Amino acid sequence: MDTVKIAVIGLGYVGLPLARLFSTKYTTIGFDMNRARVDALMAGHDATLEVSDDLLQLAIANGFKCTADIEDIRDCNFYVVAVPTPVDKNHNPDLTPLYGASTTVGKVISKGDIVVYESTVYPGVTEDECIPVVEKVSGLRFNIDFFAGYSPERINPGDKLHTVEKIKKVTSGSTPEIGKKVNEVYASVITAGTHLAPTIKVAEAAKVIENSQRDINIAFVNELSKIFTRMGIDTQDVLEAASTKWNFLPFKPGLVGGHCIGVDPYYLAQCAQTFGYNPEIILAGRRMNDGMGEYVANQVVKLMLKKGIQVLNSNILILGFTFKENCPDVRNTKVIDIYKTLQQYNVKITVYDPWADINIVKDEYDITITNLIPERNFDAIILAVSHDDFFELNLQSLLMSHSVVYDVKGVLMEYSARL
């Protein structure tokens, strides 16, 4: 494999930035089965906003290509799989996208080629689940005719500071020699450097614990917020005081959604259970964080009642619907839990989010939101996502004299009702 020609399969939040980066050094083709997505990218616009129009158009001008035609990637020799790894309604890992991508690779892979997986999985998925699919479809033998690697994605959606090339990359290969080759390819474009793990399973495990660790830490401060609320103590004040110690971890309470932190721990948990171990701390953290949307909604209703506000048919405004600030990603957003819980009280809910695509929200969650600032007053306002746009809002114009303002993110310091 003297000349590296790369195909990146899956052009979402992870795949597109990586493919664009690879294209600065190698002939690179991005493949996605969503033809509308491909057409939009080739027209020079990324709806996820992970790659700016200028960078994308420059890459295309320099030969980068996106396609939905599998024949366009047949002569590549370094395949990178970057597809989602969701969970089903019972929180069990859903490997369907990985099986589909592996089938695609199997149709085009040739002798001597390498396939690298970036999707977050539990240890063993690459070699035990994905590679057998490639073998079956291609008729080639693993580690004889073709090889594999695993280099977990570390993209932080919406983060313009920690972009893909600025985040140190863990790499691995199915043999020591392949590990070195995979590492060399990534090291040639990742300015932050790389870390070559000894095995694929080690790299898989390293990735899945990253978000599990963060999930548990957030669950801890979420539990603290519940305790201190009952005690009449401001959680933000407590955390500010505690953070004066040099080794205190600065986590804040809040909603834990998105496609990583709210999902990855379930992959690790299921893997542990197959080995006969019940991961108590991991699952306890998940239960805590999964229940925060309902908790917020109930706290708002309690505050309304304390103020003598009639809850039935009241008007409540939720600011933000995406899973994090300044990002259009609505996957696994926990704001929907606030919405659904409030619905049980028969209130009138308005969701305002200038970042979220109203059509995607309608399709995925069957609710209607608005991108326009509401022109009315509300009995309660919930700041669920701290988009920069909200700091420019004149909240006073949206409030009544008795209104409740609940600040999930702890950024509206002039209001007392905070998580």
C-alpha positions in Angstrom: 0.0 0.0 0.0 2.6 2.5 -1.2 0.0 5.2 -2.2 -2.7 5.7 0.4 -6.2 6.4 -1.1 -8.8 6.9 1.6 -12.5 6.3 1.7 -14.4 7.6 4.7 -17.8 5.9 5.2 -20.3 8.0 7.0 -20.3 11.8 6.5 -21.9 13.0 9.7 -20.4 14.9 12.6 -17.4 12.6 12.8 -16.8 11.4 9.2 -16.9 14.7 7.3 -14.4 16.7 9.4 -12.0 13.7 9.3 -12.5 13.2 5.5 -11.9 16.9 4.9 -8.7 16.7 7.0 -7.4 13.6 5.2 -8.0 15.3 1.9 -5.3 17.9 2.7 -2.7 15.1 2.3 -4.3 12.1 0.5 -6.7 11.4 -2.2 -9.9 11.1 -0.2 -13.5 10.2 -1.0 -16.4 10.6 1.4 -19.2 8.0 1.1 -22.7 8.3 2.5 -25.8 6.5 1.6 -27.9 9.7 2.1 -27.8 11.2 -1.4 -29.4 14.4 -0.3 -26.6 14.8 2.2 -23.9 14.1 -0.4 -25.5 16.6 -2.8 -25.6 19.3 -0.2 -21.9 18.7 0.7 -20.8 18.8 -3.0 -22.7 22.1 -3.2 -20.4 23.4 -0.6 -22.5 23.4 2.6 -22.4 21.2 5.7 -25.7 21.3 7.6 -24.0 20.1 10.8 -21.8 23.2 10.7 -18.8 21.1 11.7 -16.9 22.1 8.6 -17.2 25.7 7.4 -18.4 26.4 3.9 -15.0 28.0 3.1 -13.0 24.9 4.2 -15.4 22.5 2.5 -15.4 24.4 -0.8 -11.6 24.6 -0.7 -11.4 20.9 -0.2 -13.7 20.2 -3.1 -11.7 22.5 -5.3 -8.6 20.6 -4.4 -10.1 17.2 -5.3 -12.1 16.1 -2.3 -15.3 14.3 -3.4 -18.4 13.0 -1.6 -20.5 10.3 -3.2 -23.4 7.9 -2.6 -22.1 5.6 -5.4 -20.2 2.6 -4.0 -18.2 2.1 -7.2 -16.5 5.4 -6.5 -14.7 4.0 -3.5 -13.8 0.6 -5.0 -10.2 1.6 -5.8 -9.5 3.0 -2.4 -7.2 1.0 -0.1 -7.7 2.6 3.4 -11.3 2.5 4.5 -12.4 4.5 7.6 -15.8 3.7 9.1 -17.4 6.6 11.0 -21.1 5.7 11.4 -23.3 6.1 14.5 -23.5 3.5 17.3 -26.9 4.2 19.0 -28.9 2.2 21.5 -32.4 0.9 21.2 -35.4 1.8 23.4 -34.2 -0.7 26.0 -30.7 0.9 26.0 -29.1 -2.1 24.3 -26.4 -1.4 21.7 -27.7 -1.2 18.2 -24.9 -2.3 15.8 -27.1 -2.1 12.7 -25.2 0.9 11.2 -21.9 -0.9 11.8 -23.1 -4.0 10.1 -24.3 -2.0 7.1 -21.0 -0.1 6.8 -19.1 -3.4 7.1 -21.2 -4.8 4.3 -20.3 -1.8 2.2 -16.6 -2.3 2.9 -16.9 -6.0 2.1 -18.2 -5.2 -1.3 -15.2 -3.1 -2.3 -12.2 -4.1 -0.2 -9.3 -5.8 -2.0 -6.2 -7.8 -0.9 -3.8 -5.7 1.2 -6.3 -3.1 2.1 -7.0 -1.8 5.6 -10.3 -0.9 7.2 -10.3 1.3 10.3 -13.3 1.7 12.6 -13.9 5.0 14.4 -17.4 4.4 15.8 -17.6 4.0 19.6 -18.1 0.4 20.6 -17.4 -2.0 23.5 -14.2 -4.1 23.4 -14.4 -6.8 20.9 -16.9 -5.4 18.4 -14.4 -4.6 15.7 -12.9 -8.0 15.5 -15.9 -10.1 16.7 -18.8 -8.4 15.0 -17.6 -6.1 12.1 -14.7 -8.1 10.6 -16.7 -11.3 10.1 -19.2 -9.3 8.0 -16.3 -7.9 5.9 -14.9 -11.5 5.5 -18.3 -13.0 4.5 -19.1 -10.3 1.9 -15.7 -10.0 0.4 -14.6 -13.6 0.6 -11.2 -12.4 1.9 -9.4 -13.6 5.0 -8.8 -11.3 7.9 -5.1 -10.6 8.7 -4.1 -12.6 5.6 -5.8 -10.8 2.7 -6.9 -7.6 4.5 -6.3 -5.9 7.8 -8.1 -3.7 10.4 -7.5 -1.0 12.8 -9.5 1.0 15.4 -9.0 4.7 16.1 -11.9 6.1 18.2 -13.4 9.4 17.3 -13.1 12.2 19.8 -15.1 14.9 18.0 -16.9 17.3 20.2 -19.8 18.7 18.2 -19.9 22.4 17.9 -16.5 22.9 19.4 -14.5 25.2 17.1 -11.4 25.1 19.4 -10.9 21.3 19.8 -11.2 20.4 16.1 -10.3 16.9 14.8 -6.6 17.7 14.1 -6.1 19.3 17.5 -7.3 16.3 19.5 -4.7 13.6 20.2 -5.7 10.4 18.4 -5.6 6.8 19.8 -4.7 4.3 17.1 -4.4 0.5 16.8 -4.1 -2.3 14.3 -4.9 -5.9 13.9 -1.2 -6.7 13.8 1.8 -4.7 15.2 2.9 -3.8 11.6 -0.6 -2.7 10.7 -0.9 -0.7 13.9 2.2 1.2 12.8 0.8 1.9 9.4 -2.5 3.1 10.7 -0.7 5.3 13.2 1.4 6.8 10.4 -1.6 7.7 8.4 -3.3 9.5 11.3 -0.1 11.1 12.6 0.5 12.7 9.2 -2.6 14.9 9.6 -3.3 15.0 13.4 -1.1 17.9 14.7 -1.9 17.0 18.3 -0.2 13.7 17.9 -1.2 10.1 18.3 -1.0 7.3 20.8 -0.6 3.8 19.4 -2.4 1.3 21.6 -1.1 -2.3 21.7 -4.3 -3.9 20.5 -7.7 -3.0 19.0 -9.5 -4.1 22.1 -7.4 -1.7 24.3 -8.3 1.2 21.9 -12.0 0.3 22.0 -12.0 0.1 25.8 -10.1 3.4 26.1 -12.7 5.2 24.1 -15.8 3.7 25.8 -14.5 4.6 29.3 -13.9 8.3 28.4 -17.5 9.2 28.2 -18.5 6.8 30.9 -16.2 8.6 33.3 -17.7 12.0 32.4 -21.2 10.6 32.7 -20.5 9.4 36.2 -19.0 12.7 37.3 -21.9 14.6 36.0 -24.3 12.2 37.7 -22.5 12.9 41.0 -23.0 16.7 40.8 -26.6 16.1 39.6 -27.2 14.1 42.8 -25.5 16.9 44.8 -27.9 19.4 43.2 -30.9 17.4 44.4 -29.5 17.2 47.9 -28.6 20.8 48.2 -31.9 21.9 46.8 -33.7 20.1 49.6 -31.3 21.8 52.1 -31.9 25.2 50.6 -28.3 25.6 49.5 -27.3 27.0 46.1 -25.4 24.2 44.3 -23.5 26.7 42.2 -22.2 28.5 45.3 -21.1 25.1 46.7 -19.2 24.1 43.5 -17.6 27.5 43.3 -16.3 27.2 46.8 -15.1 23.6 46.4 -13.4 24.4 43.1 -10.8 26.6 45.0 -9.0 23.3 45.8 -6.4 22.5 43.0 -7.6 18.9 42.4 -11.4 19.4 42.5 -13.0 18.4 39.3 -15.1 21.2 37.8 -18.2 19.4 36.7 -21.6 21.1 36.7 -25.1 19.6 37.0 -27.3 19.5 34.0 -28.9 17.4 31.2 -26.7 14.7 29.7 -27.8 14.0 26.1 -26.1 13.7 22.8 -24.8 10.8 20.9 -21.8 10.0 23.2 -22.0 10.6 26.9 -25.7 9.6 27.1 -25.1 6.4 25.0 -21.6 5.0 25.4 -21.9 3.9 29.0 -24.6 1.5 28.0 -22.2 -0.2 25.6 -19.7 -0.7 28.4 -22.4 -1.9 30.8 -23.7 -4.5 28.4 -20.2 -5.8 27.7 -19.6 -6.1 31.4 -22.8 -8.0 31.9 -21.9 -10.6 29.2 -18.8 -11.3 31.3 -21.0 -11.9 34.4 -20.4 -8.5 36.1 -23.1 -6.1 37.0 -21.7 -2.5 36.6 -23.4 -0.8 39.5 -21.8 2.6 39.4 -22.1 3.0 35.6 -25.8 2.1 35.5 -26.5 4.2 38.6 -25.0 7.2 36.9 -27.1 6.5 33.8 -30.3 6.3 35.9 -29.5 9.6 37.6 -28.7 11.5 34.4 -31.6 10.0 32.4 -34.0 11.2 35.1 -32.8 14.9 35.1 -35.3 16.1 32.5 -38.3 14.9 34.5 -36.7 16.3 37.6 -36.3 19.8 36.1 -39.9 19.8 34.9 -41.2 18.8 38.3 -39.1 21.4 40.0 -40.5 24.1 37.7 -44.1 23.1 38.5 -43.3 23.1 42.3 -41.9 26.6 42.0 -44.9 27.8 40.1 -47.2 26.4 42.8 -45.2 28.1 45.5 -45.7 31.4 43.6 -49.4 30.8 43.3 -49.3 30.4 39.5 -52.1 28.2 38.1 -50.3 25.3 36.4 -53.2 24.1 34.3 -53.2 25.8 30.9 -50.2 28.0 31.9 -47.7 29.1 29.3 -44.2 27.8 29.6 -41.2 28.7 27.4 -38.3 26.3 26.9 -35.1 28.0 25.6 -33.1 25.5 23.6 -33.7 22.0 22.3 -30.3 20.8 21.0 -28.3 18.5 23.2 -25.6 21.2 23.8 -25.0 24.9 23.2 -24.2 26.5 19.8 -24.7 23.3 17.9 -27.6 22.1 15.7 -27.3 18.5 16.9 -30.6 17.2 18.5 -29.7 13.6 18.8 -30.6 12.1 22.1 -31.5 15.5 23.5 -32.8 15.3 27.1 -34.8 18.5 26.6 -37.5 16.3 25.2 -37.9 14.7 28.7 -38.6 18.2 30.1 -41.2 18.7 27.4 -42.9 15.3 27.8 -43.1 15.7 31.6 -44.6 19.2 31.4 -47.2 17.8 28.9 -48.6 15.7 31.7 -49.6 18.8 33.5 -51.7 20.1 30.6 -49.6 23.2 30.1 -49.0 25.1 26.8 -45.3 24.7 25.8 -43.3 26.8 23.4 -39.8 25.7 22.5 -37.5 28.3 21.0 -34.2 27.2 19.5 -32.5 29.3 16.8 -30.0 26.4 16.1 -32.2 23.4 15.8 -33.7 22.3 12.4 -37.5 22.4 13.0 -38.1 19.7 10.4 -35.6 17.3 12.0 -37.1 17.9 15.4 -40.6 17.2 14.0 -39.5 14.0 12.3 -37.5 12.6 15.2 -39.6 13.8 18.2 -43.0 14.7 16.7 -43.1 18.1 18.3 -43.1 21.6 16.9 -40.5 24.1 17.9 -39.8 27.6 16.6 -36.6 29.4 15.4 -38.3 32.8 16.1 -38.3 34.7 19.3 -41.8 34.4 20.8 -43.8 37.6 21.1 -45.7 37.0 24.3 -45.3 36.6 28.1 -44.8 33.3 29.9 -45.7 32.0 33.3 -42.4 30.1 33.4 -39.2 30.1 31.3 -36.7 27.2 31.4 -33.2 27.9 30.1 -32.3 24.3 29.0 -29.5 25.1 26.6 -27.0 28.0 26.9 -26.8 29.1 23.3 -25.0 32.4 22.9 -28.1 33.8 21.3 -30.0 33.6 24.6 -27.6 36.0 26.3 -28.8 38.7 23.9 -32.5 38.0 24.8 -34.5 40.6 26.7 -35.9 38.1 29.1 -37.8 40.7 31.0 -40.0 41.3 27.9 -41.0 37.6 28.0 -41.8 37.5 31.7 -44.9 38.3 33.8 -44.6 39.9 37.2 -44.9 36.5 38.8 -43.0 34.3 36.4 -40.6 31.5 37.3 -37.2 31.4 35.5 -35.4 28.0 35.9 -31.8 28.0 34.8 -30.7 24.5 34.0 -27.2 25.7 33.0 -26.5 28.0 35.9 -25.6 31.0 33.7 -28.4 33.5 34.5 -26.9 34.6 37.8 -29.6 37.2 38.5 -32.2 34.5 38.9 -32.4 32.3 41.9 -34.1 29.1 40.5 -31.1 27.1 39.3 -30.3 23.4 39.0 
